[in-house]
């Protein structure tokens, strides 16, 4: 079983739609959780950290369920510029600095 | 402020040749990471350093791969000899290990093609 699993997509949505991505992780000792964004042929960049209480950054909302080892990302009012691959990331079991990346969920927002 | 710098950006080589990838982390960052990304396997951590010392190299595929960090501002990843299955995008990333400082900043990557 992979340490971090995501639906690869692609998710095809129209502008203005709300879309949700899910991710599960296998290491119950993981303490840090993130969503990274990767544009086509570019490097990954941090989108947001995920906190136990859930957190919001503009149109983006992240949730964490430790009991189910499940992380989600909700994007409201999708923009064309949101088209990218979204990587679910958790820290590994040998230190907070070692991150394990999911293979990503691809989002395509169309006019 | 300059981000993580990698060179070369593209490398095309023939099987059996030696390949050296270079990375300059963000000044002041004390962690440096080498990743490999392919369509099939996604982003995989190869090795990471803390204060120039290798901490975890469990992701290095085999003895053909080696990495060094002679000082805080430079690291290399070497593949010798290279094979077609090494074709991938190799990313270098750095971070600052202070409290809460887990964000990793990635370089633009080196796209390696081994023929």
Interface residues (C-beta under 8 A of the other chain):
Chain A: X32 X34 X42 X43 X44 X45 X46 X87 X91 X94 X95 X96 X97 X98 X99 X100 X101 X102 X103 X104
Chain B: X31 X35 X41 X42 X43 X45 X48 X50 X55 X56 X91 X95 X97 X102 X103 X104 X106 X107 X108 X109
